[in-house]
Amino acid sequence: MPGLRLVGEAAAGDRAGNAKRPRRSNAQRQASQDAKLALRADAKVDADLSRTVDSIAFLSRNEVDPAALIARISPMEAEAVSANLEKAVDWLNRFVDGWHVFTGNIEAQGAASGTGLEAGRGGGIRLVSRRN
C-alpha cells in the first residue's frame, strides 16, 4: 500500500511550513494598508464620477415640463425627492462651479487674450434651491 499518514501529521506539516515565512515589518504592513486605502479612495472617486456622468446624461434627456412631472409624482417618489433634492442641487452647483473653472482653465490656456474663463462661464446655468 502507498504510504499513509495521519491527518494530524498533515496539519502539523502545514503549520511548520507557514512558520518559516518571515514576518512583515511595521513599515511593510503600513505600506500595504496605505495601498489598500488608496485603492478604495480611487474606487470611490470612480463610482462618484460614473454616477455624475450618468445623472447628467439622464437629466439632459428630459423634455417634459417639470410641472407635469411634479403633478404626476407619487407620495413615495415625492418623499425621496424631498429627502435628496437640496443636497443634490447643492452638490451639482459645486460641480458646475468646478466644471467652469476646469473648462475655463483649458480655454484660457488656448486663448491669447486670457478671457477663456469668462467664455466658459458665459453659457452656464446656476441652480438655486428654494425653500417654502
A tleap script that builds the chain and sets N, CA, C and O, in Angstrom:
source leaprc.protein.ff14SB
mol = sequence {
  NMET PRO GLY LEU ARG LEU VAL GLY GLU ALA
  ALA ALA GLY ASP ARG ALA GLY ASN ALA LYS
  ARG PRO ARG ARG SER ASN ALA GLN ARG GLN
  ALA SER GLN ASP ALA LYS LEU ALA LEU ARG
  ALA ASP ALA LYS VAL ASP ALA ASP LEU SER
  ARG THR VAL ASP SER ILE ALA PHE LEU SER
  ARG ASN GLU VAL ASP PRO ALA ALA LEU ILE
  ALA ARG ILE SER PRO MET GLU ALA GLU ALA
  VAL SER ALA ASN LEU GLU LYS ALA VAL ASP
  TRP LEU ASN ARG PHE VAL ASP GLY TRP HIE
  VAL PHE THR GLY ASN ILE GLU ALA GLN GLY
  ALA ALA SER GLY THR GLY LEU GLU ALA GLY
  ARG GLY GLY GLY ILE ARG LEU VAL SER ARG
  ARG CASN
}
set mol.1.N position { 0.832 -1.178 0.000 }
set mol.1.CA position { 0.000 0.000 0.000 }
set mol.1.C position { 0.876 1.240 0.000 }
set mol.1.O position { 1.983 1.244 0.540 }
set mol.2.N position { 0.346 2.311 -0.629 }
set mol.2.CA position { 1.130 3.548 -0.586 }
set mol.2.C position { 1.248 4.041 0.849 }
set mol.2.O position { 0.471 3.645 1.718 }
set mol.3.N position { 2.205 4.890 1.083 }
set mol.3.CA position { 2.433 5.406 2.436 }
set mol.3.C position { 1.243 6.201 2.944 }
set mol.3.O position { 0.803 7.152 2.297 }
set mol.4.N position { 0.736 5.823 4.070 }
set mol.4.CA position { -0.385 6.520 4.697 }
set mol.4.C position { 0.139 7.371 5.839 }
set mol.4.O position { 1.123 7.019 6.490 }
set mol.5.N position { -0.503 8.458 6.069 }
set mol.5.CA position { -0.137 9.268 7.227 }
set mol.5.C position { -1.393 9.782 7.888 }
set mol.5.O position { -2.442 9.866 7.250 }
set mol.6.N position { -1.306 10.108 9.086 }
set mol.6.CA position { -2.448 10.580 9.851 }
set mol.6.C position { -2.775 12.017 9.470 }
set mol.6.O position { -1.902 12.785 9.065 }
set mol.7.N position { -4.044 12.362 9.608 }
set mol.7.CA position { -4.479 13.720 9.289 }
set mol.7.C position { -3.744 14.731 10.143 }
set mol.7.O position { -3.351 15.785 9.644 }
set mol.8.N position { -3.557 14.446 11.372 }
set mol.8.CA position { -2.846 15.349 12.280 }
set mol.8.C position { -1.444 15.651 11.811 }
set mol.8.O position { -0.946 16.754 12.035 }
set mol.9.N position { -0.792 14.699 11.164 }
set mol.9.CA position { 0.556 14.913 10.663 }
set mol.9.C position { 0.577 15.931 9.528 }
set mol.9.O position { 1.492 16.748 9.430 }
set mol.10.N position { -0.453 15.873 8.664 }
set mol.10.CA position { -0.512 16.827 7.552 }
set mol.10.C position { -0.694 18.238 8.088 }
set mol.10.O position { -0.049 19.176 7.619 }
set mol.11.N position { -1.572 18.383 9.070 }
set mol.11.CA position { -1.819 19.709 9.638 }
set mol.11.C position { -0.572 20.249 10.313 }
set mol.11.O position { -0.258 21.434 10.194 }
set mol.12.N position { 0.145 19.377 11.027 }
set mol.12.CA position { 1.362 19.827 11.695 }
set mol.12.C position { 2.402 20.252 10.668 }
set mol.12.O position { 3.131 21.218 10.890 }
set mol.13.N position { 2.479 19.548 9.555 }
set mol.13.CA position { 3.423 19.902 8.499 }
set mol.13.C position { 3.093 21.235 7.868 }
set mol.13.O position { 3.986 22.026 7.564 }
set mol.14.N position { 1.769 21.492 7.664 }
set mol.14.CA position { 1.356 22.775 7.099 }
set mol.14.C position { 1.715 23.919 8.025 }
set mol.14.O position { 2.207 24.956 7.580 }
set mol.15.N position { 1.475 23.734 9.296 }
set mol.15.CA position { 1.801 24.799 10.254 }
set mol.15.C position { 3.293 25.071 10.259 }
set mol.15.O position { 3.724 26.222 10.336 }
set mol.16.N position { 4.060 24.033 10.178 }
set mol.16.CA position { 5.511 24.211 10.183 }
set mol.16.C position { 5.963 24.970 8.936 }
set mol.16.O position { 6.895 25.771 9.001 }
set mol.17.N position { 5.303 24.719 7.797 }
set mol.17.CA position { 5.647 25.426 6.562 }
set mol.17.C position { 5.338 26.910 6.654 }
set mol.17.O position { 6.102 27.732 6.149 }
set mol.18.N position { 4.228 27.265 7.292 }
set mol.18.CA position { 3.855 28.671 7.435 }
set mol.18.C position { 4.741 29.399 8.439 }
set mol.18.O position { 4.954 30.606 8.323 }
set mol.19.N position { 5.252 28.675 9.413 }
set mol.19.CA position { 6.078 29.305 10.443 }
set mol.19.C position { 7.390 29.813 9.860 }
set mol.19.O position { 8.008 30.711 10.433 }
set mol.20.N position { 7.823 29.264 8.745 }
set mol.20.CA position { 9.100 29.660 8.150 }
set mol.20.C position { 9.004 30.970 7.367 }
set mol.20.O position { 10.026 31.577 7.048 }
set mol.21.N position { 7.786 31.406 7.058 }
set mol.21.CA position { 7.619 32.640 6.296 }
set mol.21.C position { 7.995 33.828 7.179 }
set mol.21.O position { 7.538 33.917 8.318 }
set mol.22.N position { 8.820 34.739 6.671 }
set mol.22.CA position { 9.242 35.875 7.508 }
set mol.22.C position { 8.062 36.805 7.807 }
set mol.22.O position { 7.178 37.015 6.976 }
set mol.23.N position { 8.085 37.332 8.980 }
set mol.23.CA position { 7.041 38.250 9.412 }
set mol.23.C position { 7.295 39.626 8.803 }
set mol.23.O position { 8.436 40.077 8.710 }
set mol.24.N position { 6.197 40.293 8.386 }
set mol.24.CA position { 6.340 41.615 7.769 }
set mol.24.C position { 6.638 42.666 8.838 }
set mol.24.O position { 6.174 42.574 9.975 }
set mol.25.N position { 7.411 43.646 8.447 }
set mol.25.CA position { 7.749 44.730 9.372 }
set mol.25.C position { 6.571 45.696 9.496 }
set mol.25.O position { 5.628 45.645 8.706 }
set mol.26.N position { 6.636 46.564 10.482 }
set mol.26.CA position { 5.599 47.598 10.648 }
set mol.26.C position { 5.498 48.470 9.408 }
set mol.26.O position { 4.399 48.832 8.989 }
set mol.27.N position { 6.616 48.803 8.831 }
set mol.27.CA position { 6.621 49.646 7.623 }
set mol.27.C position { 5.954 48.927 6.456 }
set mol.27.O position { 5.221 49.546 5.685 }
set mol.28.N position { 6.201 47.625 6.319 }
set mol.28.CA position { 5.578 46.858 5.247 }
set mol.28.C position { 4.069 46.758 5.449 }
set mol.28.O position { 3.298 46.891 4.499 }
set mol.29.N position { 3.653 46.521 6.699 }
set mol.29.CA position { 2.213 46.453 6.980 }
set mol.29.C position { 1.551 47.803 6.727 }
set mol.29.O position { 0.453 47.860 6.173 }
set mol.30.N position { 2.205 48.880 7.126 }
set mol.30.CA position { 1.655 50.219 6.907 }
set mol.30.C position { 1.574 50.536 5.423 }
set mol.30.O position { 0.591 51.124 4.971 }
set mol.31.N position { 2.593 50.157 4.656 }
set mol.31.CA position { 2.581 50.395 3.216 }
set mol.31.C position { 1.450 49.621 2.553 }
set mol.31.O position { 0.787 50.134 1.651 }
set mol.32.N position { 1.229 48.390 2.999 }
set mol.32.CA position { 0.132 47.585 2.462 }
set mol.32.C position { -1.215 48.216 2.788 }
set mol.32.O position { -2.098 48.282 1.933 }
set mol.33.N position { -1.368 48.675 4.015 }
set mol.33.CA position { -2.623 49.322 4.425 }
set mol.33.C position { -2.836 50.616 3.643 }
set mol.33.O position { -3.955 50.895 3.215 }
set mol.34.N position { -1.797 51.398 3.452 }
set mol.34.CA position { -1.905 52.639 2.683 }
set mol.34.C position { -2.315 52.359 1.239 }
set mol.34.O position { -3.120 53.092 0.663 }
set mol.35.N position { -1.755 51.292 0.656 }
set mol.35.CA position { -2.100 50.933 -0.719 }
set mol.35.C position { -3.575 50.540 -0.820 }
set mol.35.O position { -4.254 50.915 -1.776 }
set mol.36.N position { -4.069 49.789 0.160 }
set mol.36.CA position { -5.483 49.399 0.164 }
set mol.36.C position { -6.380 50.623 0.297 }
set mol.36.O position { -7.398 50.720 -0.389 }
set mol.37.N position { -6.015 51.559 1.172 }
set mol.37.CA position { -6.802 52.785 1.340 }
set mol.37.C position { -6.818 53.610 0.055 }
set mol.37.O position { -7.845 54.182 -0.309 }
set mol.38.N position { -5.681 53.666 -0.625 }
set mol.38.CA position { -5.612 54.418 -1.884 }
set mol.38.C position { -6.503 53.776 -2.939 }
set mol.38.O position { -7.181 54.479 -3.689 }
set mol.39.N position { -6.509 52.445 -3.003 }
set mol.39.CA position { -7.373 51.750 -3.962 }
set mol.39.C position { -8.847 52.004 -3.656 }
set mol.39.O position { -9.642 52.216 -4.571 }
set mol.40.N position { -9.211 51.983 -2.390 }
set mol.40.CA position { -10.602 52.257 -2.003 }
set mol.40.C position { -10.992 53.691 -2.354 }
set mol.40.O position { -12.100 53.931 -2.834 }
set mol.41.N position { -10.094 54.638 -2.120 }
set mol.41.CA position { -10.373 56.039 -2.444 }
set mol.41.C position { -10.553 56.210 -3.951 }
set mol.41.O position { -11.455 56.922 -4.392 }
set mol.42.N position { -9.701 55.561 -4.738 }
set mol.42.CA position { -9.834 55.625 -6.194 }
set mol.42.C position { -11.148 55.014 -6.652 }
set mol.42.O position { -11.804 55.548 -7.546 }
set mol.43.N position { -11.536 53.900 -6.045 }
set mol.43.CA position { -12.797 53.244 -6.413 }
set mol.43.C position { -13.986 54.142 -6.085 }
set mol.43.O position { -14.960 54.181 -6.837 }
set mol.44.N position { -13.912 54.864 -4.968 }
set mol.44.CA position { -14.996 55.779 -4.591 }
set mol.44.C position { -15.098 56.932 -5.595 }
set mol.44.O position { -16.199 57.307 -5.997 }
set mol.45.N position { -13.973 57.484 -5.992 }
set mol.45.CA position { -13.973 58.568 -6.983 }
set mol.45.C position { -14.545 58.058 -8.303 }
set mol.45.O position { -15.354 58.736 -8.936 }
set mol.46.N position { -14.126 56.865 -8.716 }
set mol.46.CA position { -14.637 56.301 -9.965 }
set mol.46.C position { -16.149 56.089 -9.910 }
set mol.46.O position { -16.849 56.363 -10.884 }
set mol.47.N position { -16.656 55.602 -8.772 }
set mol.47.CA position { -18.100 55.384 -8.620 }
set mol.47.C position { -18.853 56.711 -8.659 }
set mol.47.O position { -19.893 56.820 -9.308 }
set mol.48.N position { -18.323 57.727 -7.958 }
set mol.48.CA position { -18.976 59.045 -7.970 }
set mol.48.C position { -18.960 59.652 -9.369 }
set mol.48.O position { -19.951 60.240 -9.803 }
set mol.49.N position { -17.848 59.513 -10.071 }
set mol.49.CA position { -17.752 60.046 -11.431 }
set mol.49.C position { -18.766 59.357 -12.343 }
set mol.49.O position { -19.432 60.014 -13.142 }
set mol.50.N position { -18.880 58.059 -12.226 }
set mol.50.CA position { -19.835 57.312 -13.046 }
set mol.50.C position { -21.263 57.779 -12.778 }
set mol.50.O position { -22.031 58.000 -13.715 }
set mol.51.N position { -21.624 57.929 -11.497 }
set mol.51.CA position { -22.968 58.416 -11.154 }
set mol.51.C position { -23.204 59.827 -11.676 }
set mol.51.O position { -24.297 60.138 -12.148 }
set mol.52.N position { -22.195 60.677 -11.597 }
set mol.52.CA position { -22.323 62.056 -12.070 }
set mol.52.C position { -22.576 62.102 -13.564 }
set mol.52.O position { -23.514 62.755 -14.021 }
set mol.53.N position { -21.748 61.416 -14.320 }
set mol.53.CA position { -21.893 61.413 -15.780 }
set mol.53.C position { -23.246 60.825 -16.172 }
set mol.53.O position { -23.939 61.374 -17.028 }
set mol.54.N position { -23.620 59.711 -15.549 }
set mol.54.CA position { -24.912 59.081 -15.855 }
set mol.54.C position { -26.074 60.003 -15.506 }
set mol.54.O position { -27.014 60.139 -16.290 }
set mol.55.N position { -26.018 60.637 -14.338 }
set mol.55.CA position { -27.112 61.517 -13.912 }
set mol.55.C position { -27.288 62.691 -14.857 }
set mol.55.O position { -28.410 63.022 -15.240 }
set mol.56.N position { -26.193 63.319 -15.231 }
set mol.56.CA position { -26.273 64.459 -16.147 }
set mol.56.C position { -26.810 64.004 -17.501 }
set mol.56.O position { -27.629 64.692 -18.110 }
set mol.57.N position { -26.354 62.857 -17.966 }
set mol.57.CA position { -26.845 62.332 -19.252 }
set mol.57.C position { -28.345 62.035 -19.184 }
set mol.57.O position { -29.089 62.370 -20.106 }
set mol.58.N position { -28.785 61.412 -18.100 }
set mol.58.CA position { -30.212 61.100 -17.966 }
set mol.58.C position { -31.061 62.366 -17.853 }
set mol.58.O position { -32.089 62.484 -18.520 }
set mol.59.N position { -30.640 63.309 -17.019 }
set mol.59.CA position { -31.411 64.551 -16.858 }
set mol.59.C position { -31.462 65.351 -18.155 }
set mol.59.O position { -32.469 65.998 -18.444 }
set mol.60.N position { -30.401 65.313 -18.926 }
set mol.60.CA position { -30.377 66.091 -20.173 }
set mol.60.C position { -31.368 65.548 -21.198 }
set mol.60.O position { -31.712 66.248 -22.150 }
set mol.61.N position { -31.827 64.321 -21.020 }
set mol.61.CA position { -32.793 63.722 -21.952 }
set mol.61.C position { -34.233 64.112 -21.616 }
set mol.61.O position { -35.131 63.887 -22.426 }
set mol.62.N position { -34.469 64.693 -20.433 }
set mol.62.CA position { -35.835 65.074 -20.060 }
set mol.62.C position { -36.324 66.205 -20.958 }
set mol.62.O position { -35.610 67.176 -21.208 }
set mol.63.N position { -37.566 66.055 -21.439 }
set mol.63.CA position { -38.169 67.052 -22.317 }
set mol.63.C position { -39.478 67.600 -21.765 }
set mol.63.O position { -39.898 68.697 -22.133 }
set mol.64.N position { -40.116 66.849 -20.894 }
set mol.64.CA position { -41.412 67.251 -20.341 }
set mol.64.C position { -41.202 68.386 -19.339 }
set mol.64.O position { -40.207 68.412 -18.613 }
set mol.65.N position { -42.142 69.313 -19.309 }
set mol.65.CA position { -42.087 70.413 -18.354 }
set mol.65.C position { -42.071 69.848 -16.930 }
set mol.65.O position { -42.846 68.941 -16.626 }
set mol.66.N position { -41.205 70.366 -16.054 }
set mol.66.CA position { -41.148 69.859 -14.682 }
set mol.66.C position { -42.493 69.890 -13.956 }
set mol.66.O position { -42.750 69.036 -13.107 }
set mol.67.N position { -43.356 70.860 -14.277 }
set mol.67.CA position { -44.659 70.938 -13.611 }
set mol.67.C position { -45.479 69.670 -13.863 }
set mol.67.O position { -46.189 69.204 -12.972 }
set mol.68.N position { -45.383 69.114 -15.068 }
set mol.68.CA position { -46.102 67.875 -15.372 }
set mol.68.C position { -45.543 66.704 -14.573 }
set mol.68.O position { -46.289 65.821 -14.150 }
set mol.69.N position { -44.245 66.698 -14.370 }
set mol.69.CA position { -43.637 65.639 -13.574 }
set mol.69.C position { -44.064 65.748 -12.113 }
set mol.69.O position { -44.398 64.751 -11.473 }
set mol.70.N position { -44.047 66.959 -11.605 }
set mol.70.CA position { -44.434 67.183 -10.211 }
set mol.70.C position { -45.890 66.792 -9.995 }
set mol.70.O position { -46.227 66.217 -8.960 }
set mol.71.N position { -46.753 67.095 -10.955 }
set mol.71.CA position { -48.174 66.758 -10.830 }
set mol.71.C position { -48.386 65.238 -10.819 }
set mol.71.O position { -49.348 64.758 -10.220 }
set mol.72.N position { -47.517 64.494 -11.459 }
set mol.72.CA position { -47.681 63.047 -11.567 }
set mol.72.C position { -46.933 62.274 -10.486 }
set mol.72.O position { -47.113 61.061 -10.378 }
set mol.73.N position { -46.117 62.921 -9.700 }
set mol.73.CA position { -45.245 62.215 -8.754 }
set mol.73.C position { -46.057 61.515 -7.663 }
set mol.73.O position { -47.041 62.058 -7.162 }
set mol.74.N position { -45.635 60.315 -7.308 }
set mol.74.CA position { -46.318 59.557 -6.253 }
set mol.74.C position { -45.832 60.035 -4.887 }
set mol.74.O position { -44.779 60.666 -4.789 }
set mol.75.N position { -46.591 59.741 -3.836 }
set mol.75.CA position { -46.144 60.134 -2.493 }
set mol.75.C position { -44.769 59.554 -2.134 }
set mol.75.O position { -43.957 60.234 -1.507 }
set mol.76.N position { -44.508 58.312 -2.526 }
set mol.76.CA position { -43.209 57.696 -2.228 }
set mol.76.C position { -42.088 58.403 -2.996 }
set mol.76.O position { -41.013 58.645 -2.447 }
set mol.77.N position { -42.340 58.729 -4.256 }
set mol.77.CA position { -41.343 59.448 -5.050 }
set mol.77.C position { -41.130 60.854 -4.498 }
set mol.77.O position { -40.003 61.344 -4.449 }
set mol.78.N position { -42.220 61.499 -4.081 }
set mol.78.CA position { -42.116 62.846 -3.517 }
set mol.78.C position { -41.271 62.846 -2.248 }
set mol.78.O position { -40.493 63.769 -2.006 }
set mol.79.N position { -41.432 61.809 -1.453 }
set mol.79.CA position { -40.637 61.702 -0.232 }
set mol.79.C position { -39.150 61.551 -0.563 }
set mol.79.O position { -38.299 62.166 0.079 }
set mol.80.N position { -38.847 60.726 -1.569 }
set mol.80.CA position { -37.451 60.534 -1.980 }
set mol.80.C position { -36.865 61.825 -2.541 }
set mol.80.O position { -35.719 62.164 -2.245 }
set mol.81.N position { -37.634 62.541 -3.343 }
set mol.81.CA position { -37.153 63.810 -3.904 }
set mol.81.C position { -36.935 64.821 -2.791 }
set mol.81.O position { -35.904 65.493 -2.757 }
set mol.82.N position { -37.897 64.938 -1.877 }
set mol.82.CA position { -37.769 65.893 -0.773 }
set mol.82.C position { -36.539 65.609 0.081 }
set mol.82.O position { -35.862 66.531 0.536 }
set mol.83.N position { -36.261 64.345 0.291 }
set mol.83.CA position { -35.124 63.977 1.132 }
set mol.83.C position { -33.781 64.251 0.462 }
set mol.83.O position { -32.776 64.425 1.151 }
set mol.84.N position { -33.749 64.293 -0.870 }
set mol.84.CA position { -32.466 64.368 -1.577 }
set mol.84.C position { -32.261 65.597 -2.445 }
set mol.84.O position { -31.132 65.869 -2.854 }
set mol.85.N position { -33.308 66.342 -2.737 }
set mol.85.CA position { -33.204 67.407 -3.735 }
set mol.85.C position { -32.218 68.502 -3.342 }
set mol.85.O position { -31.362 68.876 -4.144 }
set mol.86.N position { -32.325 69.017 -2.129 }
set mol.86.CA position { -31.449 70.124 -1.738 }
set mol.86.C position { -29.980 69.699 -1.756 }
set mol.86.O position { -29.124 70.429 -2.255 }
set mol.87.N position { -29.696 68.523 -1.215 }
set mol.87.CA position { -28.316 68.037 -1.217 }
set mol.87.C position { -27.825 67.834 -2.649 }
set mol.87.O position { -26.681 68.161 -2.965 }
set mol.88.N position { -28.683 67.295 -3.512 }
set mol.88.CA position { -28.297 67.070 -4.903 }
set mol.88.C position { -28.028 68.381 -5.632 }
set mol.88.O position { -27.050 68.493 -6.371 }
set mol.89.N position { -28.889 69.368 -5.428 }
set mol.89.CA position { -28.714 70.666 -6.091 }
set mol.89.C position { -27.459 71.364 -5.569 }
set mol.89.O position { -26.703 71.947 -6.347 }
set mol.90.N position { -27.234 71.307 -4.253 }
set mol.90.CA position { -26.013 71.904 -3.700 }
set mol.90.C position { -24.764 71.254 -4.298 }
set mol.90.O position { -23.815 71.940 -4.678 }
set mol.91.N position { -24.780 69.919 -4.375 }
set mol.91.CA position { -23.621 69.209 -4.928 }
set mol.91.C position { -23.449 69.543 -6.403 }
set mol.91.O position { -22.332 69.763 -6.871 }
set mol.92.N position { -24.562 69.582 -7.134 }
set mol.92.CA position { -24.478 69.885 -8.564 }
set mol.92.C position { -23.973 71.310 -8.792 }
set mol.92.O position { -23.220 71.547 -9.737 }
set mol.93.N position { -24.368 72.256 -7.950 }
set mol.93.CA position { -23.838 73.621 -8.055 }
set mol.93.C position { -22.328 73.635 -7.845 }
set mol.93.O position { -21.610 74.338 -8.555 }
set mol.94.N position { -21.843 72.866 -6.877 }
set mol.94.CA position { -20.394 72.789 -6.651 }
set mol.94.C position { -19.707 72.172 -7.865 }
set mol.94.O position { -18.629 72.612 -8.264 }
set mol.95.N position { -20.329 71.158 -8.448 }
set mol.95.CA position { -19.765 70.533 -9.648 }
set mol.95.C position { -19.731 71.533 -10.804 }
set mol.95.O position { -18.734 71.626 -11.519 }
set mol.96.N position { -20.824 72.280 -10.984 }
set mol.96.CA position { -20.887 73.282 -12.066 }
set mol.96.C position { -19.790 74.326 -11.883 }
set mol.96.O position { -19.114 74.693 -12.844 }
set mol.97.N position { -19.611 74.808 -10.646 }
set mol.97.CA position { -18.545 75.786 -10.387 }
set mol.97.C position { -17.175 75.203 -10.729 }
set mol.97.O position { -16.362 75.857 -11.382 }
set mol.98.N position { -16.925 73.978 -10.288 }
set mol.98.CA position { -15.653 73.331 -10.593 }
set mol.98.C position { -15.485 73.075 -12.075 }
set mol.98.O position { -14.383 73.191 -12.611 }
set mol.99.N position { -16.587 72.725 -12.745 }
set mol.99.CA position { -16.532 72.471 -14.183 }
set mol.99.C position { -16.155 73.734 -14.934 }
set mol.99.O position { -15.352 73.693 -15.867 }
set mol.100.N position { -16.737 74.864 -14.527 }
set mol.100.CA position { -16.418 76.122 -15.208 }
set mol.100.C position { -14.962 76.524 -14.978 }
set mol.100.O position { -14.319 77.063 -15.879 }
set mol.101.N position { -14.447 76.270 -13.802 }
set mol.101.CA position { -13.033 76.552 -13.552 }
set mol.101.C position { -12.174 75.640 -14.426 }
set mol.101.O position { -11.214 76.094 -15.049 }
set mol.102.N position { -12.520 74.352 -14.470 }
set mol.102.CA position { -11.769 73.382 -15.271 }
set mol.102.C position { -11.796 73.750 -16.747 }
set mol.102.O position { -10.744 73.836 -17.380 }
set mol.103.N position { -12.991 73.969 -17.306 }
set mol.103.CA position { -13.088 74.292 -18.731 }
set mol.103.C position { -12.533 75.682 -19.011 }
set mol.103.O position { -11.967 75.921 -20.077 }
set mol.104.N position { -12.691 76.592 -18.068 }
set mol.104.CA position { -12.137 77.932 -18.237 }
set mol.104.C position { -10.626 77.913 -18.281 }
set mol.104.O position { -10.016 78.629 -19.075 }
set mol.105.N position { -10.013 77.096 -17.429 }
set mol.105.CA position { -8.549 76.994 -17.440 }
set mol.105.C position { -8.062 76.401 -18.745 }
set mol.105.O position { -7.034 76.824 -19.274 }
set mol.106.N position { -8.782 75.431 -19.270 }
set mol.106.CA position { -8.402 74.837 -20.556 }
set mol.106.C position { -8.532 75.872 -21.665 }
set mol.106.O position { -7.649 75.999 -22.513 }
set mol.107.N position { -9.642 76.614 -21.655 }
set mol.107.CA position { -9.845 77.648 -22.676 }
set mol.107.C position { -8.842 78.774 -22.509 }
set mol.107.O position { -8.352 79.320 -23.498 }
set mol.108.N position { -8.529 79.132 -21.259 }
set mol.108.CA position { -7.589 80.231 -21.015 }
set mol.108.C position { -6.192 79.868 -21.502 }
set mol.108.O position { -5.449 80.735 -21.961 }
set mol.109.N position { -5.833 78.598 -21.405 }
set mol.109.CA position { -4.521 78.179 -21.880 }
set mol.109.C position { -4.414 78.327 -23.390 }
set mol.109.O position { -3.334 78.601 -23.913 }
set mol.110.N position { -5.532 78.147 -24.093 }
set mol.110.CA position { -5.503 78.254 -25.548 }
set mol.110.C position { -5.788 79.648 -26.063 }
set mol.110.O position { -5.536 79.936 -27.234 }
set mol.111.N position { -6.311 80.526 -25.207 }
set mol.111.CA position { -6.690 81.872 -25.648 }
set mol.111.C position { -5.570 82.860 -25.346 }
set mol.111.O position { -5.076 82.926 -24.220 }
set mol.112.N position { -5.182 83.612 -26.339 }
set mol.112.CA position { -4.120 84.607 -26.149 }
set mol.112.C position { -4.584 85.753 -25.272 }
set mol.112.O position { -3.780 86.352 -24.558 }
set mol.113.N position { -5.894 86.071 -25.316 }
set mol.113.CA position { -6.388 87.213 -24.555 }
set mol.113.C position { -6.596 86.896 -23.082 }
set mol.113.O position { -6.743 87.809 -22.270 }
set mol.114.N position { -6.611 85.609 -22.723 }
set mol.114.CA position { -6.795 85.239 -21.330 }
set mol.114.C position { -8.232 85.350 -20.864 }
set mol.114.O position { -8.481 85.396 -19.659 }
set mol.115.N position { -9.195 85.395 -21.792 }
set mol.115.CA position { -10.599 85.523 -21.397 }
set mol.115.C position { -11.344 84.192 -21.443 }
set mol.115.O position { -12.575 84.175 -21.466 }
set mol.116.N position { -10.623 83.093 -21.456 }
set mol.116.CA position { -11.249 81.780 -21.565 }
set mol.116.C position { -12.184 81.457 -20.411 }
set mol.116.O position { -13.218 80.820 -20.612 }
set mol.117.N position { -11.834 81.890 -19.205 }
set mol.117.CA position { -12.666 81.583 -18.044 }
set mol.117.C position { -14.029 82.239 -18.167 }
set mol.117.O position { -15.049 81.612 -17.879 }
set mol.118.N position { -14.058 83.489 -18.591 }
set mol.118.CA position { -15.339 84.164 -18.777 }
set mol.118.C position { -16.151 83.497 -19.881 }
set mol.118.O position { -17.369 83.356 -19.769 }
set mol.119.N position { -15.471 83.088 -20.944 }
set mol.119.CA position { -16.174 82.417 -22.030 }
set mol.119.C position { -16.764 81.103 -21.544 }
set mol.119.O position { -17.855 80.718 -21.966 }
set mol.120.N position { -16.054 80.415 -20.663 }
set mol.120.CA position { -16.560 79.161 -20.125 }
set mol.120.C position { -17.772 79.372 -19.244 }
set mol.120.O position { -18.663 78.523 -19.216 }
set mol.121.N position { -17.830 80.471 -18.532 }
set mol.121.CA position { -18.950 80.743 -17.635 }
set mol.121.C position { -20.120 81.397 -18.349 }
set mol.121.O position { -21.240 81.394 -17.838 }
set mol.122.N position { -19.871 81.958 -19.527 }
set mol.122.CA position { -20.915 82.712 -20.220 }
set mol.122.C position { -22.186 81.943 -20.490 }
set mol.122.O position { -23.277 82.490 -20.327 }
set mol.123.N position { -22.080 80.681 -20.902 }
set mol.123.CA position { -23.272 79.923 -21.254 }
set mol.123.C position { -23.792 79.062 -20.134 }
set mol.123.O position { -24.701 78.258 -20.345 }
set mol.124.N position { -23.238 79.208 -18.940 }
set mol.124.CA position { -23.607 78.326 -17.844 }
set mol.124.C position { -24.946 78.671 -17.217 }
set mol.124.O position { -25.488 79.755 -17.432 }
set mol.125.N position { -25.469 77.737 -16.444 }
set mol.125.CA position { -26.684 77.965 -15.674 }
set mol.125.C position { -26.342 77.869 -14.207 }
set mol.125.O position { -25.317 77.299 -13.832 }
set mol.126.N position { -27.181 78.416 -13.399 }
set mol.126.CA position { -26.981 78.341 -11.953 }
set mol.126.C position { -28.226 77.750 -11.338 }
set mol.126.O position { -29.318 78.302 -11.471 }
set mol.127.N position { -28.065 76.638 -10.671 }
set mol.127.CA position { -29.178 76.017 -9.975 }
set mol.127.C position { -29.301 76.637 -8.590 }
set mol.127.O position { -28.300 76.833 -7.901 }
set mol.128.N position { -30.510 76.941 -8.189 }
set mol.128.CA position { -30.745 77.548 -6.887 }
set mol.128.C position { -31.802 76.728 -6.184 }
set mol.128.O position { -32.870 76.473 -6.741 }
set mol.129.N position { -31.510 76.311 -4.958 }
set mol.129.CA position { -32.526 75.584 -4.203 }
set mol.129.C position { -33.369 76.603 -3.451 }
set mol.129.O position { -32.859 77.591 -2.922 }
set mol.130.N position { -34.668 76.341 -3.417 }
set mol.130.CA position { -35.585 77.261 -2.748 }
set mol.130.C position { -36.378 76.513 -1.694 }
set mol.130.O position { -36.764 75.360 -1.886 }
set mol.131.N position { -36.610 77.174 -0.597 }
set mol.131.CA position { -37.431 76.597 0.461 }
set mol.131.C position { -38.740 77.360 0.540 }
set mol.131.O position { -38.813 78.549 0.228 }
set mol.132.N position { -39.767 76.646 0.963 }
set mol.132.CA position { -41.080 77.301 1.082 }
set mol.132.C position { -41.102 78.279 2.230 }
set mol.132.O position { -42.124 78.919 2.476 }
savepdb mol mol.pdb
quit
